[in-house]
Amino acid sequence: MALAAKKLEYRTVEISPAIGQIDIFQKTGQRKLPVLFDKETIIHDSSSIIRHLEKIEIEPKLIPGGLKEGSLAKIIENWADTTLAKSIKIIFLEELTKNPKLISSLFSNEISDSTQKLFFNMPAKIASQISGLINQKEKESLKLNLEYLSNLIDKEKFLLGNKLSIADISVASHLSLLKFPNSSGDNLKGKGCSLYLNDPSLQNLFKWRDSIEDQLEITNSN
């Protein structure tokens, strides 16, 4: 989203689980994604990447210039990349234990049939351990925060001010695991976590995420 907003030329490389991550670690010393390769410069962590892009292409600003809006954007970004991301990832893992078809859509032909079967046959004990990582109160808290966000964007186009910022990008990107956007491809788009997919109170939020992606695609193609 940030690269598209900046109208920078880029190439996306999808990383397969396990094998692809080993390759990334050998090249960067990092196990987590995303990683940006900008000529000889290697940057990891989405926040650091966006700050790097701000230096390369000043406009449009993704970090608001004003002290108040700039600080609020960073607070929302930090919350999205920590608290929100952690809760959503655990709920997504929980969904995988209940929905083996999602595993097949997620990995498509990227992993062997035998590896997919390992996911399909995940022991009930492991599934229960994953479910236990997030308790009911945390789920309720996540749902409530998502509803707050949905209500907010129902009245405003962006989370802060009248322009796209890191606040929007950070929140919108993490929503993909709850309901995959069209940009995820035919195998995944519209799929996700059953508890949230068709929740009426969250549809505004998913439409908002999709509208941001559509806007960036249109802008980037002009």
C-alpha positions as CSV (number, residue, x, y, z in Angstrom):
1,M,0.0,0.0,0.0
2,A,2.8,2.4,0.9
3,L,4.7,1.7,-2.3
4,A,1.6,2.1,-4.4
5,A,0.7,5.4,-2.6
6,K,4.2,6.7,-3.4
7,K,3.9,5.6,-7.0
8,L,7.3,3.9,-6.7
9,E,8.2,1.0,-9.0
10,Y,8.5,-2.2,-7.1
11,R,8.4,-6.0,-7.5
12,T,6.7,-8.2,-4.9
13,V,8.2,-11.6,-4.1
14,E,6.0,-14.0,-2.2
15,I,7.9,-16.1,0.4
16,S,6.9,-19.7,0.9
17,P,6.7,-20.9,4.6
18,A,9.9,-22.5,6.0
19,I,12.1,-22.7,2.9
20,G,11.6,-19.2,1.8
21,Q,12.1,-17.8,5.3
22,I,15.4,-19.6,5.5
23,D,16.5,-17.9,2.3
24,I,15.5,-14.5,3.7
25,F,17.3,-15.2,7.0
26,Q,20.5,-16.0,5.1
27,K,20.3,-12.8,3.1
28,T,19.2,-10.4,5.8
29,G,19.6,-12.1,9.2
30,Q,15.9,-11.6,9.8
31,R,13.2,-14.2,10.1
32,K,10.2,-11.9,9.9
33,L,8.6,-10.2,6.9
34,P,8.2,-7.8,5.2
35,V,11.8,-7.0,4.1
36,L,12.5,-4.3,1.5
37,F,15.5,-4.5,-0.8
38,D,16.3,-1.1,-2.1
39,K,19.5,-1.5,-4.2
40,E,22.2,-2.3,-1.5
41,T,19.9,-1.2,1.3
42,I,18.0,-3.9,3.2
43,I,15.2,-2.8,5.6
44,H,12.9,-4.9,7.7
45,D,9.8,-4.0,9.8
46,S,6.9,-2.3,8.1
47,S,7.3,0.9,10.2
48,S,11.0,1.3,9.3
49,I,10.2,0.6,5.6
50,I,7.5,3.3,5.5
51,R,9.9,5.8,7.1
52,H,12.5,4.9,4.5
53,L,10.0,5.4,1.7
54,E,9.1,8.9,3.2
55,K,12.7,9.9,2.6
56,I,12.8,8.5,-1.0
57,E,9.5,10.0,-2.1
58,I,8.3,12.9,0.1
59,E,4.8,13.1,-1.5
60,P,2.3,12.1,-0.6
61,K,3.2,12.2,3.1
62,L,2.1,9.1,4.9
63,I,3.3,10.4,8.3
64,P,1.3,13.6,8.9
65,G,3.4,16.7,9.4
66,G,1.6,18.3,12.4
67,L,2.7,17.3,15.9
68,K,-0.8,16.1,17.0
69,E,-1.8,14.2,13.9
70,G,1.8,12.8,13.4
71,S,1.8,11.5,17.0
72,L,-1.7,10.0,16.7
73,A,-0.8,8.3,13.5
74,K,2.3,6.7,15.1
75,I,0.2,5.6,18.2
76,I,-2.4,3.9,15.9
77,E,0.4,2.4,13.8
78,N,2.1,1.0,16.9
79,W,-1.2,-0.4,18.3
80,A,-2.1,-2.0,14.9
81,D,1.4,-3.6,14.5
82,T,1.4,-5.0,18.1
83,T,-1.9,-5.5,19.9
84,L,-4.2,-5.8,16.8
85,A,-1.7,-7.9,14.8
86,K,-1.1,-10.4,17.7
87,S,-4.9,-10.9,18.3
88,I,-5.7,-11.3,14.6
89,K,-2.9,-13.7,13.9
90,I,-3.9,-16.0,16.8
91,I,-7.5,-15.9,15.7
92,F,-6.4,-16.8,12.2
93,L,-4.4,-19.7,13.5
94,E,-7.4,-20.9,15.4
95,E,-9.4,-20.6,12.2
96,L,-6.9,-22.8,10.4
97,T,-7.4,-25.6,12.9
98,K,-11.1,-25.6,12.2
99,N,-11.0,-24.9,8.5
100,P,-8.6,-27.1,6.5
101,K,-9.9,-25.8,3.2
102,L,-8.5,-22.4,4.1
103,I,-5.1,-24.0,4.4
104,S,-5.4,-25.3,0.8
105,S,-6.5,-21.9,-0.5
106,L,-3.7,-20.2,1.5
107,F,-0.8,-22.2,0.2
108,S,-2.3,-23.3,-3.1
109,N,0.5,-25.1,-5.0
110,E,3.3,-23.5,-2.9
111,I,3.7,-26.5,-0.6
112,S,3.5,-30.2,-1.3
113,D,0.4,-32.3,-0.7
114,S,2.1,-34.1,2.1
115,T,2.8,-30.8,3.9
116,Q,-0.8,-29.8,3.5
117,K,-1.9,-33.1,5.0
118,L,0.1,-32.3,8.1
119,F,-2.0,-29.2,8.6
120,F,-5.2,-31.0,7.8
121,N,-4.4,-33.7,10.3
122,M,-3.3,-31.3,13.1
123,P,-3.9,-33.1,16.4
124,A,-6.9,-31.8,18.4
125,K,-4.5,-31.2,21.3
126,I,-2.4,-28.7,19.3
127,A,-5.6,-27.1,18.1
128,S,-6.9,-26.6,21.6
129,Q,-3.5,-25.1,22.7
130,I,-3.8,-22.5,19.9
131,S,-7.3,-21.8,20.9
132,G,-6.1,-21.3,24.4
133,L,-3.7,-18.6,23.4
134,I,-6.4,-16.0,23.3
135,N,-9.2,-16.0,25.8
136,Q,-12.8,-14.9,25.5
137,K,-12.1,-11.5,27.0
138,E,-9.4,-10.8,24.5
139,K,-11.7,-11.9,21.6
140,E,-14.4,-9.6,23.0
141,S,-11.9,-6.7,23.2
142,L,-10.8,-7.3,19.6
143,K,-14.4,-7.4,18.4
144,L,-15.2,-4.2,20.3
145,N,-12.1,-2.4,18.9
146,L,-13.0,-3.5,15.3
147,E,-16.5,-2.2,15.8
148,Y,-15.1,1.2,17.0
149,L,-13.0,1.4,13.9
150,S,-15.9,0.4,11.7
151,N,-18.1,3.2,13.3
152,L,-15.3,5.7,12.9
153,I,-14.7,5.1,9.2
154,D,-18.4,5.0,8.5
155,K,-18.3,8.8,9.2
156,E,-14.8,9.6,8.0
157,K,-12.9,8.5,4.9
158,F,-9.6,8.2,6.8
159,L,-8.7,7.5,10.4
160,L,-6.9,10.8,10.7
161,G,-7.4,14.0,8.7
162,N,-8.4,13.9,5.1
163,K,-5.5,12.0,3.6
164,L,-4.2,8.4,3.7
165,S,-1.6,7.9,6.4
166,I,0.4,5.1,8.1
167,A,-2.6,4.8,10.5
168,D,-4.9,3.7,7.7
169,I,-2.2,1.4,6.1
170,S,-1.3,-0.3,9.3
171,V,-4.9,-1.1,10.3
172,A,-6.1,-2.0,6.8
173,S,-3.2,-4.4,6.2
174,H,-3.9,-6.5,9.3
175,L,-7.6,-6.9,8.3
176,S,-6.5,-9.2,5.5
177,L,-6.3,-12.2,7.8
178,L,-9.9,-11.7,8.9
179,K,-11.2,-11.3,5.3
180,F,-8.8,-11.5,2.4
181,P,-9.1,-8.6,-0.1
182,N,-9.4,-9.0,-3.9
183,S,-5.7,-8.4,-4.2
184,S,-5.1,-11.8,-2.5
185,G,-6.1,-13.6,-5.7
186,D,-9.0,-15.8,-6.7
187,N,-8.0,-18.6,-4.3
188,L,-8.2,-16.4,-1.2
189,K,-10.3,-13.3,-1.9
190,G,-13.4,-13.2,0.3
191,K,-12.2,-16.0,2.6
192,G,-10.9,-15.6,6.1
193,C,-12.1,-16.1,9.7
194,S,-15.7,-17.3,9.8
195,L,-16.5,-15.4,13.0
196,Y,-15.8,-12.1,11.3
197,L,-16.4,-12.6,7.5
198,N,-20.1,-11.9,7.5
199,D,-20.5,-9.9,10.7
200,P,-22.8,-7.0,9.8
201,S,-21.1,-4.7,12.2
202,L,-17.7,-5.1,10.4
203,Q,-18.8,-4.8,6.8
204,N,-18.0,-1.1,6.7
205,L,-14.5,-1.8,7.9
206,F,-13.8,-4.4,5.1
207,K,-15.4,-2.1,2.5
208,W,-13.1,0.7,3.7
209,R,-10.0,-1.5,3.4
210,D,-11.1,-2.6,-0.1
211,S,-11.7,1.0,-1.2
212,I,-8.2,2.0,-0.1
213,E,-6.7,-0.8,-2.1
214,D,-8.9,0.1,-5.2
215,Q,-7.9,3.7,-4.9
216,L,-4.2,2.9,-4.7
217,E,-4.4,0.6,-7.8
218,I,-6.2,3.3,-9.8
219,T,-3.8,6.0,-8.7
220,N,-0.8,3.8,-9.4
221,S,-2.0,2.9,-12.9
222,N,-2.4,6.5,-14.1
